[in-house]
Each structure stands twice: as C-alpha cells, then as structure tokens.
C-alpha cells in the first residue's frame, strides 16, 4: 500500500513535467501563426517589389497553427489535471484514459503512459481510488 502511494506521487510529479513540456512544444507553431498574419496583412496592399501572396494562404496558416496550439494546450491541461487527480486519488477512469492518450506522444508520454497504466491496474491502487470517492 505504501509503495502504491509512492508510485502515485512520482507519477503525479511526472505528469506535471510532461504537461509542461506538452504546453511548451505546443507553442512551436507560433512561427506559422506569425507568418500567416504577415501574409494576411501583406495582401492588404503593402507596397513591395513583388506580388503579395493571397490572403487565403495566410488564413490557412493562422487557422492551422491556431488549431495545433489549442489542441496542444488542451492536452497539456488534461495531463496536468491527471497528475492532480493522481495526487488526490480521484477520477480513476480519467487518469486511465489520459495514460492511454499519453502513449501516443513519444518518448516521454509513452513511458509515462505505460507506467501509469501499470500502476493503475493494480488492485491495491484501485482500492486507494475507491477509498476517496
């Protein structure tokens, strides 16, 4: 029982770290967002030497980058929430589903997801969650 509590505490800490990394890496498309905004404003009549790109290309960059950033931040928030729920030993199914989703994101998410699934599948860990309902 004590070992399960220690494992859940460590998993919770690692969820915070991986959630922070996911939020950081979700910001990488900011370059595309800025480039899209430049395309949009350049197509409005900026004076340059060549023909400016069409505005729809800029909107494509802005929408695509915005969706990736929003999805990455959503994932980061869910991973951090799973870490918080592991600490409180609540919402067992949410933690288990998030562990499965984390397995998609290599390499850190895969390792964290697999270890989380292994710990959560133990009967003694399930009892800890049931005791806090």
Wavefront OBJ file of the C-alpha trace (Angstrom):
o trace
v 0.000 0.000 0.000
v 2.805 2.409 0.889
v 4.572 1.538 -2.364
v 1.442 2.379 -4.379
v 1.167 5.764 -2.696
v 4.800 6.493 -3.505
v 4.332 5.421 -7.128
v 1.240 7.624 -7.477
v 3.145 10.577 -6.036
v 6.003 10.084 -8.513
v 3.593 9.630 -11.414
v 1.825 12.806 -10.395
v 5.098 14.768 -10.469
v 5.995 13.347 -13.870
v 2.540 14.263 -15.179
v 3.213 17.879 -14.215
v 6.559 17.775 -16.031
v 5.174 16.146 -19.187
v 2.204 18.536 -19.142
v 4.595 21.480 -19.011
v 6.649 20.049 -21.867
v 3.495 19.479 -23.916
v 2.452 23.090 -23.367
v 5.911 24.290 -24.383
v 6.077 22.150 -27.529
v 2.556 23.230 -28.460
v 3.970 26.720 -28.964
v 6.230 25.664 -31.838
v 3.589 26.510 -34.498
v 3.685 30.140 -33.315
v 6.096 30.759 -36.225
v 3.425 29.619 -38.677
v 0.815 31.761 -36.958
v 3.003 34.850 -37.251
v 3.862 34.023 -40.862
v 0.149 33.680 -41.644
v -0.571 37.060 -40.098
v 2.212 38.590 -42.185
v 0.658 37.068 -45.325
v -2.769 38.444 -44.394
v -1.531 41.971 -43.747
v 0.808 41.937 -46.761
v -2.072 41.061 -49.079
v -3.992 44.153 -47.929
v -1.918 46.440 -50.063
v 1.543 46.547 -48.655
v 4.000 48.026 -51.098
v 6.678 45.537 -52.002
v 8.665 44.609 -55.059
v 6.609 41.545 -55.926
v 3.040 40.352 -55.866
v 1.906 39.639 -52.266
v 0.576 36.163 -51.517
v -3.202 35.718 -51.484
v -4.893 36.296 -48.130
v -6.386 32.770 -48.004
v -2.882 31.321 -47.676
v -2.344 33.475 -44.609
v -5.690 32.415 -43.157
v -4.775 28.778 -43.766
v -1.564 29.231 -41.770
v -3.339 31.107 -38.970
v -6.194 28.605 -38.605
v -3.963 25.532 -38.865
v -1.415 26.860 -36.353
v -4.178 28.048 -34.018
v -5.791 24.614 -34.002
v -2.494 22.867 -33.266
v -1.675 25.296 -30.448
v -5.163 24.922 -28.939
v -5.002 21.115 -29.150
v -1.535 21.074 -27.571
v -2.601 23.328 -24.721
v -5.724 21.235 -24.173
v -3.590 18.113 -23.961
v -1.206 19.837 -21.550
v -4.075 20.919 -19.290
v -5.538 17.394 -19.309
v -2.168 15.819 -18.471
v -1.651 18.254 -15.596
v -5.217 17.588 -14.400
v -4.492 13.848 -14.477
v -1.433 14.495 -12.311
v -3.591 16.418 -9.870
v -6.196 13.649 -9.794
v -3.474 11.055 -9.175
v -2.351 13.071 -6.149
v -5.910 13.265 -4.812
v -6.682 9.662 -5.857
v -9.843 10.712 -7.653
v -11.264 10.175 -11.140
v -9.675 6.813 -11.799
v -11.139 6.409 -15.281
v -9.959 9.868 -16.393
v -6.413 9.063 -15.255
v -6.512 5.728 -17.058
v -7.809 7.261 -20.304
v -5.215 10.033 -20.171
v -2.487 7.427 -19.637
v -3.638 5.723 -22.837
v -3.684 9.015 -24.759
v -0.225 9.910 -23.452
v 1.143 6.719 -25.004
v 0.781 8.326 -28.445
v 3.318 11.046 -27.666
v 6.811 9.608 -27.854
v 9.131 9.255 -25.991
v 8.151 10.824 -22.655
v 4.406 10.361 -22.972
v 4.796 6.722 -23.948
v 6.939 5.892 -20.936
v 4.726 7.856 -18.566
v 1.535 6.398 -20.021
v 2.734 2.805 -19.790
v 3.941 3.168 -16.213
v 0.717 4.928 -15.241
v -1.364 2.128 -16.735
v 0.718 -0.493 -14.928
v 0.284 1.251 -11.569
v -3.419 1.997 -12.084
v -4.243 -1.601 -13.000
v -3.130 -2.903 -9.596
v -5.972 -3.892 -7.285
v -4.347 -2.103 -4.342
v -4.250 1.145 -6.361
v -7.896 0.770 -7.342
v -8.721 0.429 -3.640
v -6.937 3.733 -2.932
v -9.128 5.452 -5.503
v -12.297 3.772 -4.215
v -11.482 4.876 -0.649
v -11.511 8.549 -1.761
v -14.876 8.509 -3.530
l 1 2 3 4 5 6 7 8 9 10 11 12 13 14 15 16 17 18 19 20 21 22 23 24 25 26 27 28 29 30 31 32 33 34 35 36 37 38 39 40 41 42 43 44 45 46 47 48 49 50 51 52 53 54 55 56 57 58 59 60 61 62 63 64 65 66 67 68 69 70 71 72 73 74 75 76 77 78 79 80 81 82 83 84 85 86 87 88 89 90 91 92 93 94 95 96 97 98 99 100 101 102 103 104 105 106 107 108 109 110 111 112 113 114 115 116 117 118 119 120 121 122 123 124 125 126 127 128 129 130 131 132 133
